[in-house]
Amino acid sequence: MKLKTLLMGSALAGVGTLAMAESHADMAMDMTLVSWGGAYQASQQNAYVEPYLEMNPDVSITWDESSAEAVAKLRAMNEAGNVTWDLVDVVASDAIRLCDEGLAMEIDTEELLAEAPDGTSAEDDFGDLLVSDCFIPQIVYSTTAAYRPDLFPEGAPAPESICAMFDTETYPGKRALEQRPINNLEWALLCDGVAKEDIYDVLETEEGQDQAFAKLDTIKDDVIWWSAAAEPPQLLADGEIVMGSSYNGRWFSAIEEQDQPFEMLWDAQVFDLDGWIIPADLPEDRLARVKDFLFFATDTQRLADQAAYISYGPARQSSAPLVGDHAELGIAMGPHMPTAPENSQNVFVYNYEWWADYRDDLDAKFQAWLAQ
């Protein structure tokens, strides 16, 4: 599916936006969208921002790449009484935290979001992925691992388990892990013999947290910690690490678009959700513009279009059958999704609500551990 085709389809579908029901004079003419940068933000730009701007040429959209710091920054903006963001892309657990703190607006799904083409309500179309009253899911993605076989010792087997991350004898060399407790603590316990279904019960205890950090201690000197998801693919390309974690879409971009000699390690990939929240108490004109944009950007076709640029599964059930080929490479995108059967034989399901409750405490504990 080429970009021109996507834009044509988007423009035709645009007649159904809320703009038909509201006067453009009542809407702000600019928006600040907050996202993650890189390949993911580019997929958003291609799939629905550019088509929306074609339909609304007088509107200006600015990107802020601060999603990783969204909770802290929205807290600070709210305290200062100056919220400059209009729409913020966050992971589900951060959406739950922001909603609980009153920093994100509660959503009336049926009022704000488009029905599926067959008339299925948005609430039913998104289904169980509506994990917060303030959250509009866009994609299912995963944090997973990749490696370079050519950097392993001769005769080393291809890793089949995420626990290869902790096996520095078979796979010597540096690894890259994200500089936060999420995923790392779960993998540490999993590779220390804790059953998947018991992970969060164990992590609730001081002893369980100590166990996870003790496991991470075994590779601490071999880890390069990353904060931006673009870092691990670059580190692996430069040969500074032999394996690392990042988002599956980042690995897809490196392997398929940049032709890097990486292999995916899907074992124990951690499923997560990403989507929009609207900051609480936006002025009416800014909120009207946000609503108009969201109605368009989260409909069935737009979420399917996004999957033509990045290997993340669309959050709407009705979008899945519309996922086709990569917009530029022409390769089928289905086999590259984290939800593809061959990739999801052993997944780890992330507990959004648990992390919403424990994130601040474990962030502090993780940073203290790093400083030791």
C-alpha positions as YAML, in Angstrom:
chain: A
units: angstrom
residues:
- id: 1
  name: MET
  ca: [0.00, 0.00, 0.00]
- id: 2
  name: LYS
  ca: [1.71, 3.20, -1.13]
- id: 3
  name: LEU
  ca: [1.55, 6.56, 0.64]
- id: 4
  name: LYS
  ca: [-0.54, 8.08, -2.13]
- id: 5
  name: THR
  ca: [-3.17, 5.36, -1.73]
- id: 6
  name: LEU
  ca: [-3.23, 5.87, 2.02]
- id: 7
  name: LEU
  ca: [-3.67, 9.61, 1.65]
- id: 8
  name: MET
  ca: [-6.49, 9.20, -0.87]
- id: 9
  name: GLY
  ca: [-8.32, 6.78, 1.39]
- id: 10
  name: SER
  ca: [-7.81, 9.06, 4.35]
- id: 11
  name: ALA
  ca: [-9.11, 12.09, 2.53]
- id: 12
  name: LEU
  ca: [-12.26, 10.28, 1.47]
- id: 13
  name: ALA
  ca: [-12.88, 9.08, 5.00]
- id: 14
  name: GLY
  ca: [-12.36, 12.59, 6.31]
- id: 15
  name: VAL
  ca: [-15.90, 13.65, 5.49]
- id: 16
  name: GLY
  ca: [-16.97, 11.78, 8.61]
- id: 17
  name: THR
  ca: [-14.88, 13.79, 11.06]
- id: 18
  name: LEU
  ca: [-16.37, 15.93, 13.77]
- id: 19
  name: ALA
  ca: [-15.43, 18.96, 11.71]
- id: 20
  name: MET
  ca: [-18.69, 18.48, 9.80]
- id: 21
  name: ALA
  ca: [-20.62, 18.95, 13.02]
- id: 22
  name: GLU
  ca: [-18.63, 21.80, 14.55]
- id: 23
  name: SER
  ca: [-17.59, 25.17, 13.22]
- id: 24
  name: HIS
  ca: [-13.89, 25.48, 12.44]
- id: 25
  name: ALA
  ca: [-14.10, 28.95, 13.99]
- id: 26
  name: ASP
  ca: [-14.63, 27.27, 17.35]
- id: 27
  name: MET
  ca: [-11.45, 25.19, 17.07]
- id: 28
  name: ALA
  ca: [-7.87, 26.12, 17.76]
- id: 29
  name: MET
  ca: [-5.78, 26.20, 14.62]
- id: 30
  name: ASP
  ca: [-2.71, 24.61, 16.12]
- id: 31
  name: MET
  ca: [-1.99, 21.52, 18.20]
- id: 32
  name: THR
  ca: [0.99, 20.16, 20.07]
- id: 33
  name: LEU
  ca: [1.16, 16.37, 19.93]
- id: 34
  name: VAL
  ca: [3.50, 14.48, 22.24]
- id: 35
  name: SER
  ca: [5.05, 11.20, 21.14]
- id: 36
  name: TRP
  ca: [8.24, 9.12, 21.17]
- id: 37
  name: GLY
  ca: [10.14, 10.24, 18.08]
- id: 38
  name: GLY
  ca: [11.75, 7.82, 15.64]
- id: 39
  name: ALA
  ca: [9.99, 5.25, 13.51]
- id: 40
  name: TYR
  ca: [6.84, 5.21, 15.63]
- id: 41
  name: GLN
  ca: [6.26, 8.95, 15.42]
- id: 42
  name: ALA
  ca: [6.98, 8.80, 11.70]
- id: 43
  name: SER
  ca: [4.24, 6.17, 11.35]
- id: 44
  name: GLN
  ca: [1.81, 8.51, 13.10]
- id: 45
  name: GLN
  ca: [2.86, 11.38, 10.86]
- id: 46
  name: ASN
  ca: [2.37, 9.30, 7.71]
- id: 47
  name: ALA
  ca: [-0.83, 7.48, 8.66]
- id: 48
  name: TYR
  ca: [-2.99, 10.25, 10.03]
- id: 49
  name: VAL
  ca: [-1.28, 13.58, 10.67]
- id: 50
  name: GLU
  ca: [-0.46, 14.27, 7.03]
- id: 51
  name: PRO
  ca: [-3.91, 13.19, 5.79]
- id: 52
  name: TYR
  ca: [-5.54, 15.32, 8.48]
- id: 53
  name: LEU
  ca: [-3.47, 18.35, 7.49]
- id: 54
  name: GLU
  ca: [-4.39, 17.82, 3.83]
- id: 55
  name: MET
  ca: [-8.04, 18.09, 4.85]
- id: 56
  name: ASN
  ca: [-7.31, 21.02, 7.19]
- id: 57
  name: PRO
  ca: [-4.54, 23.03, 5.50]
- id: 58
  name: ASP
  ca: [-4.86, 25.99, 7.88]
- id: 59
  name: VAL
  ca: [-4.08, 23.83, 10.92]
- id: 60
  name: SER
  ca: [-0.54, 23.62, 12.29]
- id: 61
  name: ILE
  ca: [0.67, 20.55, 14.22]
- id: 62
  name: THR
  ca: [3.87, 20.53, 16.27]
- id: 63
  name: TRP
  ca: [5.50, 17.40, 17.71]
- id: 64
  name: ASP
  ca: [7.10, 17.17, 21.14]
- id: 65
  name: GLU
  ca: [9.14, 13.97, 21.66]
- id: 66
  name: SER
  ca: [8.71, 13.83, 25.44]
- id: 67
  name: SER
  ca: [6.41, 10.83, 25.95]
- id: 68
  name: ALA
  ca: [8.99, 9.02, 28.08]
- id: 69
  name: GLU
  ca: [8.73, 11.89, 30.57]
- id: 70
  name: ALA
  ca: [5.02, 12.56, 30.15]
- id: 71
  name: VAL
  ca: [3.95, 11.85, 33.72]
- id: 72
  name: ALA
  ca: [6.57, 14.07, 35.34]
- id: 73
  name: LYS
  ca: [6.10, 16.88, 32.84]
- id: 74
  name: LEU
  ca: [2.30, 16.90, 33.06]
- id: 75
  name: ARG
  ca: [2.56, 16.97, 36.85]
- id: 76
  name: ALA
  ca: [4.87, 19.99, 36.59]
- id: 77
  name: MET
  ca: [2.69, 21.75, 33.99]
- id: 78
  name: ASN
  ca: [-0.40, 21.20, 36.10]
- id: 79
  name: GLU
  ca: [1.31, 22.55, 39.21]
- id: 80
  name: ALA
  ca: [2.42, 25.63, 37.26]
- id: 81
  name: GLY
  ca: [-1.06, 26.08, 35.80]
- id: 82
  name: ASN
  ca: [0.31, 26.06, 32.24]
- id: 83
  name: VAL
  ca: [-0.44, 22.91, 30.24]
- id: 84
  name: THR
  ca: [0.98, 23.48, 26.75]
- id: 85
  name: TRP
  ca: [0.33, 19.99, 25.36]
- id: 86
  name: ASP
  ca: [-2.91, 19.09, 23.56]
- id: 87
  name: LEU
  ca: [-2.66, 15.34, 23.05]
- id: 88
  name: VAL
  ca: [-0.16, 12.97, 24.62]
- id: 89
  name: ASP
  ca: [0.91, 9.49, 23.51]
- id: 90
  name: VAL
  ca: [1.64, 7.30, 26.56]
- id: 91
  name: VAL
  ca: [1.88, 3.67, 27.57]
- id: 92
  name: ALA
  ca: [-1.14, 2.21, 29.33]
- id: 93
  name: SER
  ca: [0.28, 2.20, 32.85]
- id: 94
  name: ASP
  ca: [1.16, 5.90, 32.57]
- id: 95
  name: ALA
  ca: [-2.35, 6.61, 31.30]
- id: 96
  name: ILE
  ca: [-3.76, 4.91, 34.39]
- id: 97
  name: ARG
  ca: [-1.52, 6.99, 36.65]
- id: 98
  name: LEU
  ca: [-2.42, 10.25, 34.93]
- id: 99
  name: CYS
  ca: [-6.10, 9.37, 35.07]
- id: 100
  name: ASP
  ca: [-5.94, 8.50, 38.77]
- id: 101
  name: GLU
  ca: [-4.21, 11.81, 39.48]
- id: 102
  name: GLY
  ca: [-6.80, 13.84, 37.56]
- id: 103
  name: LEU
  ca: [-4.23, 14.97, 34.99]
- id: 104
  name: ALA
  ca: [-5.95, 13.26, 32.05]
- id: 105
  name: MET
  ca: [-9.52, 13.80, 30.87]
- id: 106
  name: GLU
  ca: [-12.03, 10.96, 31.13]
- id: 107
  name: ILE
  ca: [-13.23, 9.86, 27.70]
- id: 108
  name: ASP
  ca: [-16.78, 9.22, 26.54]
- id: 109
  name: THR
  ca: [-15.82, 6.54, 24.02]
- id: 110
  name: GLU
  ca: [-19.13, 6.52, 22.18]
- id: 111
  name: GLU
  ca: [-19.18, 10.29, 21.79]
- id: 112
  name: LEU
  ca: [-15.54, 10.81, 20.89]
- id: 113
  name: LEU
  ca: [-14.58, 7.83, 18.71]
- id: 114
  name: ALA
  ca: [-15.84, 6.55, 15.37]
- id: 115
  name: GLU
  ca: [-17.76, 3.32, 15.00]
- id: 116
  name: ALA
  ca: [-16.24, 0.46, 13.04]
- id: 117
  name: PRO
  ca: [-17.29, 0.32, 9.37]
- id: 118
  name: ASP
  ca: [-19.87, -2.38, 10.15]
- id: 119
  name: GLY
  ca: [-21.48, -0.27, 12.87]
- id: 120
  name: THR
  ca: [-19.75, -1.94, 15.82]
- id: 121
  name: SER
  ca: [-19.37, 0.60, 18.61]
- id: 122
  name: ALA
  ca: [-15.89, 1.94, 19.35]
- id: 123
  name: GLU
  ca: [-16.15, 0.49, 22.86]
- id: 124
  name: ASP
  ca: [-16.71, -3.01, 21.50]
- id: 125
  name: ASP
  ca: [-14.16, -2.54, 18.73]
- id: 126
  name: PHE
  ca: [-11.38, -1.66, 21.19]
- id: 127
  name: GLY
  ca: [-12.71, -4.17, 23.73]
- id: 128
  name: ASP
  ca: [-10.44, -5.14, 26.61]
- id: 129
  name: LEU
  ca: [-7.73, -2.72, 25.46]
- id: 130
  name: LEU
  ca: [-9.70, 0.17, 27.00]
- id: 131
  name: VAL
  ca: [-7.79, -0.26, 30.25]
- id: 132
  name: SER
  ca: [-8.48, 3.23, 31.62]
- id: 133
  name: ASP
  ca: [-11.34, 5.73, 31.44]
- id: 134
  name: CYS
  ca: [-8.84, 8.26, 30.08]
- id: 135
  name: PHE
  ca: [-7.01, 6.11, 27.53]
- id: 136
  name: ILE
  ca: [-7.54, 5.67, 23.79]
- id: 137
  name: PRO
  ca: [-5.35, 2.74, 22.67]
- id: 138
  name: GLN
  ca: [-3.64, 2.90, 19.29]
- id: 139
  name: ILE
  ca: [-1.27, -0.02, 19.09]
- id: 140
  name: VAL
  ca: [-0.17, -3.28, 20.66]
- id: 141
  name: TYR
  ca: [3.60, -3.46, 20.76]
- id: 142
  name: SER
  ca: [6.23, -5.39, 22.65]
- id: 143
  name: THR
  ca: [9.58, -4.92, 24.23]
- id: 144
  name: THR
  ca: [11.69, -7.72, 22.89]
- id: 145
  name: ALA
  ca: [15.29, -8.59, 22.14]
- id: 146
  name: ALA
  ca: [17.58, -8.86, 19.14]
- id: 147
  name: TYR
  ca: [21.13, -10.07, 18.66]
- id: 148
  name: ARG
  ca: [23.98, -10.33, 16.17]
- id: 149
  name: PRO
  ca: [24.98, -13.94, 15.46]
- id: 150
  name: ASP
  ca: [28.27, -12.84, 13.91]
- id: 151
  name: LEU
  ca: [29.39, -11.37, 17.25]
- id: 152
  name: PHE
  ca: [28.92, -14.63, 19.16]
- id: 153
  name: PRO
  ca: [31.79, -17.10, 19.71]
- id: 154
  name: GLU
  ca: [32.15, -19.69, 16.97]
- id: 155
  name: GLY
  ca: [29.76, -22.58, 17.59]
- id: 156
  name: ALA
  ca: [27.51, -20.67, 19.99]
- id: 157
  name: PRO
  ca: [23.89, -21.73, 19.43]
- id: 158
  name: ALA
  ca: [21.26, -19.23, 18.40]
- id: 159
  name: PRO
  ca: [19.60, -18.05, 21.61]
- id: 160
  name: GLU
  ca: [16.05, -19.33, 22.08]
- id: 161
  name: SER
  ca: [15.28, -17.82, 25.49]
- id: 162
  name: ILE
  ca: [15.33, -14.31, 26.93]
- id: 163
  name: CYS
  ca: [17.56, -15.82, 29.61]
- id: 164
  name: ALA
  ca: [20.40, -15.62, 27.10]
- id: 165
  name: MET
  ca: [20.54, -12.01, 28.28]
- id: 166
  name: PHE
  ca: [21.85, -13.34, 31.61]
- id: 167
  name: ASP
  ca: [24.16, -15.99, 30.09]
- id: 168
  name: THR
  ca: [27.45, -14.16, 29.68]
- id: 169
  name: GLU
  ca: [29.42, -17.40, 29.44]
- id: 170
  name: THR
  ca: [27.75, -18.63, 26.25]
- id: 171
  name: TYR
  ca: [27.18, -15.12, 24.89]
- id: 172
  name: PRO
  ca: [29.99, -12.90, 26.18]
- id: 173
  name: GLY
  ca: [29.87, -9.18, 25.50]
- id: 174
  name: LYS
  ca: [27.83, -6.13, 26.43]
- id: 175
  name: ARG
  ca: [24.04, -6.10, 26.47]
- id: 176
  name: ALA
  ca: [21.65, -3.13, 26.27]
- id: 177
  name: LEU
  ca: [18.69, -2.87, 28.63]
- id: 178
  name: GLU
  ca: [16.29, -0.03, 29.24]
- id: 179
  name: GLN
  ca: [17.13, 2.22, 32.16]
- id: 180
  name: ARG
  ca: [13.95, 1.55, 34.11]
- id: 181
  name: PRO
  ca: [12.63, -1.30, 36.25]
- id: 182
  name: ILE
  ca: [9.79, -2.31, 33.91]
- id: 183
  name: ASN
  ca: [10.54, -5.49, 31.91]
- id: 184
  name: ASN
  ca: [13.97, -5.90, 33.51]
- id: 185
  name: LEU
  ca: [12.59, -6.99, 36.88]
- id: 186
  name: GLU
  ca: [10.12, -9.36, 35.24]
- id: 187
  name: TRP
  ca: [12.80, -10.95, 33.04]
- id: 188
  name: ALA
  ca: [15.17, -11.21, 36.01]
- id: 189
  name: LEU
  ca: [12.65, -13.17, 38.07]
- id: 190
  name: LEU
  ca: [11.64, -15.30, 35.10]
- id: 191
  name: CYS
  ca: [15.27, -16.24, 34.52]
- id: 192
  name: ASP
  ca: [15.72, -16.91, 38.22]
- id: 193
  name: GLY
  ca: [13.08, -19.63, 38.14]
- id: 194
  name: VAL
  ca: [9.89, -17.76, 39.07]
- id: 195
  name: ALA
  ca: [6.83, -18.92, 37.11]
- id: 196
  name: LYS
  ca: [5.26, -16.31, 34.83]
- id: 197
  name: GLU
  ca: [1.95, -16.39, 36.67]
- id: 198
  name: ASP
  ca: [3.71, -15.63, 39.98]
- id: 199
  name: ILE
  ca: [5.94, -12.77, 38.86]
- id: 200
  name: TYR
  ca: [3.86, -9.86, 40.13]
- id: 201
  name: ASP
  ca: [2.96, -11.56, 43.41]
- id: 202
  name: VAL
  ca: [6.67, -12.08, 44.03]
- id: 203
  name: LEU
  ca: [7.53, -8.51, 42.99]
- id: 204
  name: GLU
  ca: [5.08, -7.12, 45.55]
- id: 205
  name: THR
  ca: [7.36, -8.33, 48.33]
- id: 206
  name: GLU
  ca: [10.66, -6.86, 49.48]
- id: 207
  name: GLU
  ca: [12.20, -10.31, 49.16]
- id: 208
  name: GLY
  ca: [10.98, -10.63, 45.57]
- id: 209
  name: GLN
  ca: [12.36, -7.24, 44.63]
- id: 210
  name: ASP
  ca: [15.69, -8.12, 46.22]
- id: 211
  name: GLN
  ca: [15.69, -11.38, 44.25]
- id: 212
  name: ALA
  ca: [15.16, -9.52, 40.97]
- id: 213
  name: PHE
  ca: [17.90, -7.00, 41.69]
- id: 214
  name: ALA
  ca: [20.26, -9.80, 42.72]
- id: 215
  name: LYS
  ca: [19.72, -11.47, 39.35]
- id: 216
  name: LEU
  ca: [20.36, -8.17, 37.56]
- id: 217
  name: ASP
  ca: [23.54, -7.82, 39.64]
- id: 218
  name: THR
  ca: [24.94, -10.85, 37.79]
- id: 219
  name: ILE
  ca: [25.09, -8.86, 34.53]
- id: 220
  name: LYS
  ca: [25.23, -5.27, 35.81]
- id: 221
  name: ASP
  ca: [28.84, -4.77, 34.68]
- id: 222
  name: ASP
  ca: [27.94, -6.05, 31.20]
- id: 223
  name: VAL
  ca: [24.94, -3.75, 30.60]
- id: 224
  name: ILE
  ca: [24.76, -0.51, 28.66]
- id: 225
  name: TRP
  ca: [21.58, 1.22, 29.84]
- id: 226
  name: TRP
  ca: [19.43, 3.01, 27.29]
- id: 227
  name: SER
  ca: [16.72, 5.64, 27.64]
- id: 228
  name: ALA
  ca: [15.85, 6.19, 23.97]
- id: 229
  name: ALA
  ca: [14.65, 3.17, 21.98]
- id: 230
  name: ALA
  ca: [16.82, 4.16, 19.01]
- id: 231
  name: GLU
  ca: [19.98, 3.50, 21.03]
- id: 232
  name: PRO
  ca: [20.05, -0.35, 21.12]
- id: 233
  name: PRO
  ca: [19.79, -0.81, 17.32]
- id: 234
  name: GLN
  ca: [22.64, 1.68, 16.86]
- id: 235
  name: LEU
  ca: [24.74, 0.02, 19.57]
- id: 236
  name: LEU
  ca: [24.16, -3.37, 17.95]
- id: 237
  name: ALA
  ca: [24.96, -2.03, 14.48]
- id: 238
  name: ASP
  ca: [28.22, -0.55, 15.83]
- id: 239
  name: GLY
  ca: [29.15, -3.84, 17.50]
- id: 240
  name: GLU
  ca: [29.23, -2.25, 20.98]
- id: 241
  name: ILE
  ca: [26.74, -4.85, 22.24]
- id: 242
  name: VAL
  ca: [25.97, -8.42, 21.19]
- id: 243
  name: MET
  ca: [22.27, -8.28, 22.14]
- id: 244
  name: GLY
  ca: [19.78, -5.86, 23.59]
- id: 245
  name: SER
  ca: [16.19, -4.99, 24.30]
- id: 246
  name: SER
  ca: [14.08, -2.41, 22.49]
- id: 247
  name: TYR
  ca: [10.62, -2.06, 21.00]
- id: 248
  name: ASN
  ca: [9.79, -4.55, 18.30]
- id: 249
  name: GLY
  ca: [9.10, -1.74, 15.83]
- id: 250
  name: ARG
  ca: [12.61, -0.38, 16.29]
- id: 251
  name: TRP
  ca: [14.10, -3.79, 15.54]
- id: 252
  name: PHE
  ca: [11.82, -4.15, 12.50]
- id: 253
  name: SER
  ca: [13.01, -0.80, 11.16]
- id: 254
  name: ALA
  ca: [16.67, -1.75, 11.63]
- id: 255
  name: ILE
  ca: [16.33, -5.23, 10.12]
- id: 256
  name: GLU
  ca: [13.93, -4.62, 7.24]
- id: 257
  name: GLU
  ca: [14.40, -0.95, 6.37]
- id: 258
  name: GLN
  ca: [18.12, -0.57, 7.18]
- id: 259
  name: ASP
  ca: [19.18, -4.14, 6.31]
- id: 260
  name: GLN
  ca: [21.06, -4.69, 9.57]
- id: 261
  name: PRO
  ca: [22.34, -8.26, 10.27]
- id: 262
  name: PHE
  ca: [20.19, -8.70, 13.39]
- id: 263
  name: GLU
  ca: [18.01, -11.61, 14.47]
- id: 264
  name: MET
  ca: [14.89, -11.26, 16.59]
- id: 265
  name: LEU
  ca: [14.50, -13.05, 19.91]
- id: 266
  name: TRP
  ca: [10.74, -13.05, 20.53]
- id: 267
  name: ASP
  ca: [10.85, -15.22, 23.65]
- id: 268
  name: ALA
  ca: [9.14, -13.59, 26.67]
- id: 269
  name: GLN
  ca: [8.41, -10.47, 24.66]
- id: 270
  name: VAL
  ca: [6.47, -8.12, 26.92]
- id: 271
  name: PHE
  ca: [3.16, -7.06, 25.39]
- id: 272
  name: ASP
  ca: [2.13, -3.48, 26.10]
- id: 273
  name: LEU
  ca: [-0.34, -0.89, 24.87]
- id: 274
  name: ASP
  ca: [0.28, 2.62, 23.68]
- id: 275
  name: GLY
  ca: [-2.31, 5.32, 23.03]
- id: 276
  name: TRP
  ca: [-3.56, 8.84, 23.58]
- id: 277
  name: ILE
  ca: [-4.60, 10.79, 26.64]
- id: 278
  name: ILE
  ca: [-6.06, 14.30, 26.59]
- id: 279
  name: PRO
  ca: [-4.64, 16.58, 29.31]
- id: 280
  name: ALA
  ca: [-7.34, 17.64, 31.76]
- id: 281
  name: ASP
  ca: [-8.96, 21.08, 31.58]
- id: 282
  name: LEU
  ca: [-7.92, 22.14, 28.08]
- id: 283
  name: PRO
  ca: [-9.50, 25.39, 26.86]
- id: 284
  name: GLU
  ca: [-12.63, 24.75, 24.81]
- id: 285
  name: ASP
  ca: [-11.13, 25.71, 21.45]
- id: 286
  name: ARG
  ca: [-8.10, 23.44, 21.93]
- id: 287
  name: LEU
  ca: [-10.29, 20.58, 23.15]
- id: 288
  name: ALA
  ca: [-12.56, 20.95, 20.12]
- id: 289
  name: ARG
  ca: [-9.58, 20.61, 17.77]
- id: 290
  name: VAL
  ca: [-8.26, 17.60, 19.68]
- id: 291
  name: LYS
  ca: [-11.65, 15.87, 19.48]
- id: 292
  name: ASP
  ca: [-11.88, 16.51, 15.75]
- id: 293
  name: PHE
  ca: [-8.41, 15.09, 15.19]
- id: 294
  name: LEU
  ca: [-8.96, 12.06, 17.44]
- id: 295
  name: PHE
  ca: [-12.19, 11.05, 15.72]
- id: 296
  name: PHE
  ca: [-10.24, 10.84, 12.47]
- id: 297
  name: ALA
  ca: [-6.88, 9.55, 13.73]
- id: 298
  name: THR
  ca: [-8.29, 6.61, 15.71]
- id: 299
  name: ASP
  ca: [-10.80, 5.25, 13.22]
- id: 300
  name: THR
  ca: [-10.50, 1.79, 11.69]
- id: 301
  name: GLN
  ca: [-8.72, 2.80, 8.49]
- id: 302
  name: ARG
  ca: [-6.21, 5.13, 10.13]
- id: 303
  name: LEU
  ca: [-5.01, 2.51, 12.62]
- id: 304
  name: ALA
  ca: [-4.70, -0.02, 9.80]
- id: 305
  name: ASP
  ca: [-2.76, 2.56, 7.76]
- id: 306
  name: GLN
  ca: [-0.30, 3.03, 10.61]
- id: 307
  name: ALA
  ca: [0.59, -0.67, 10.46]
- id: 308
  name: ALA
  ca: [1.84, -0.08, 6.91]
- id: 309
  name: TYR
  ca: [4.75, 1.87, 8.39]
- id: 310
  name: ILE
  ca: [5.63, 0.02, 11.58]
- id: 311
  name: SER
  ca: [5.18, -3.49, 12.92]
- id: 312
  name: TYR
  ca: [2.75, -2.69, 15.72]
- id: 313
  name: GLY
  ca: [-0.68, -4.29, 15.85]
- id: 314
  name: PRO
  ca: [-3.62, -1.87, 15.58]
- id: 315
  name: ALA
  ca: [-5.76, -1.66, 18.72]
- id: 316
  name: ARG
  ca: [-9.11, -1.89, 16.89]
- id: 317
  name: GLN
  ca: [-10.32, -5.37, 16.03]
- id: 318
  name: SER
  ca: [-11.80, -4.02, 12.82]
- id: 319
  name: SER
  ca: [-8.38, -2.73, 11.69]
- id: 320
  name: ALA
  ca: [-6.61, -6.08, 11.76]
- id: 321
  name: PRO
  ca: [-8.09, -7.46, 8.50]
- id: 322
  name: LEU
  ca: [-7.04, -4.27, 6.70]
- id: 323
  name: VAL
  ca: [-3.35, -4.61, 7.57]
- id: 324
  name: GLY
  ca: [-1.49, -5.27, 4.34]
- id: 325
  name: ASP
  ca: [1.97, -4.59, 2.99]
- id: 326
  name: HIS
  ca: [4.61, -2.13, 4.11]
- id: 327
  name: ALA
  ca: [3.94, 1.20, 2.40]
- id: 328
  name: GLU
  ca: [7.42, 1.43, 0.88]
- id: 329
  name: LEU
  ca: [9.04, -2.02, 1.05]
- id: 330
  name: GLY
  ca: [6.01, -3.94, -0.18]
- id: 331
  name: ILE
  ca: [6.56, -6.79, 2.31]
- id: 332
  name: ALA
  ca: [3.63, -8.31, 4.19]
- id: 333
  name: MET
  ca: [3.42, -6.77, 7.66]
- id: 334
  name: GLY
  ca: [1.44, -9.54, 9.35]
- id: 335
  name: PRO
  ca: [4.42, -11.84, 10.05]
- id: 336
  name: HIS
  ca: [6.31, -8.97, 11.70]
- id: 337
  name: MET
  ca: [3.62, -8.15, 14.26]
- id: 338
  name: PRO
  ca: [4.23, -9.14, 17.89]
- id: 339
  name: THR
  ca: [0.82, -10.81, 17.80]
- id: 340
  name: ALA
  ca: [1.71, -13.11, 14.86]
- id: 341
  name: PRO
  ca: [1.34, -16.75, 15.97]
- id: 342
  name: GLU
  ca: [4.95, -17.66, 15.23]
- id: 343
  name: ASN
  ca: [6.17, -14.67, 17.30]
- id: 344
  name: SER
  ca: [3.84, -15.04, 20.27]
- id: 345
  name: GLN
  ca: [4.41, -18.61, 21.41]
- id: 346
  name: ASN
  ca: [5.80, -17.48, 24.75]
- id: 347
  name: VAL
  ca: [4.72, -13.93, 25.61]
- id: 348
  name: PHE
  ca: [4.77, -12.09, 28.89]
- id: 349
  name: VAL
  ca: [1.62, -10.05, 29.52]
- id: 350
  name: TYR
  ca: [2.44, -6.75, 31.16]
- id: 351
  name: ASN
  ca: [0.34, -5.82, 34.21]
- id: 352
  name: TYR
  ca: [-0.67, -2.19, 33.60]
- id: 353
  name: GLU
  ca: [-2.52, -1.65, 36.87]
- id: 354
  name: TRP
  ca: [0.25, -3.20, 38.99]
- id: 355
  name: TRP
  ca: [2.86, -0.89, 37.52]
- id: 356
  name: ALA
  ca: [0.57, 2.14, 37.87]
- id: 357
  name: ASP
  ca: [0.54, 1.39, 41.63]
- id: 358
  name: TYR
  ca: [4.23, 0.50, 42.09]
- id: 359
  name: ARG
  ca: [6.04, 2.53, 39.43]
- id: 360
  name: ASP
  ca: [7.14, 5.53, 41.51]
- id: 361
  name: ASP
  ca: [8.53, 3.39, 44.33]
- id: 362
  name: LEU
  ca: [10.35, 0.97, 42.04]
- id: 363
  name: ASP
  ca: [11.70, 3.79, 39.87]
- id: 364
  name: ALA
  ca: [13.38, 5.21, 42.96]
- id: 365
  name: LYS
  ca: [14.66, 1.81, 44.04]
- id: 366
  name: PHE
  ca: [15.99, 1.06, 40.53]
- id: 367
  name: GLN
  ca: [17.86, 4.37, 40.29]
- id: 368
  name: ALA
  ca: [19.37, 3.80, 43.73]
- id: 369
  name: TRP
  ca: [20.50, 0.32, 42.62]
- id: 370
  name: LEU
  ca: [22.08, 1.74, 39.46]
- id: 371
  name: ALA
  ca: [24.03, 4.26, 41.55]
- id: 372
  name: GLN
  ca: [25.53, 1.56, 43.80]
...
